[in-house]
Amino acid sequence: QVQLVESGGGLVQAGGSLRLACAASGSIDSIDAMGWYRQAPGKQRDLVASITGGGRITYADSEKGRFTISRDNGKNTVYLQMTSLKPEDTAVYYCNADLRVPGRLGWKTFWGQGTQVTVSS
């Protein structure tokens, strides 16, 4: 069974930092893109950052210069280093990944359960 498990969320003061991690496990043939999304209560889930298997990175404009996405292919893990956090960054952060799994054609998208990030003022 494929799982994506996020960790590293918590409560921080404005200006602080957090490092999120998401590890993919289970029966996986390969991993293409991995990314981070966030969703505040009553709002849609929006892209924060993504990284392809080849290292091409995309950030949302509001996160450029503050957040850094990276991955460790040997550990099937994607990270999000967040600095200079603001109250408006408060949300549940979700990991996603496009995976090839045994017995299926093409890529299948998986989501983690989310980790809460709360930034106080």
Disulfide bonds with the S-S distance in Angstrom:
Cys22-Cys95 2.06
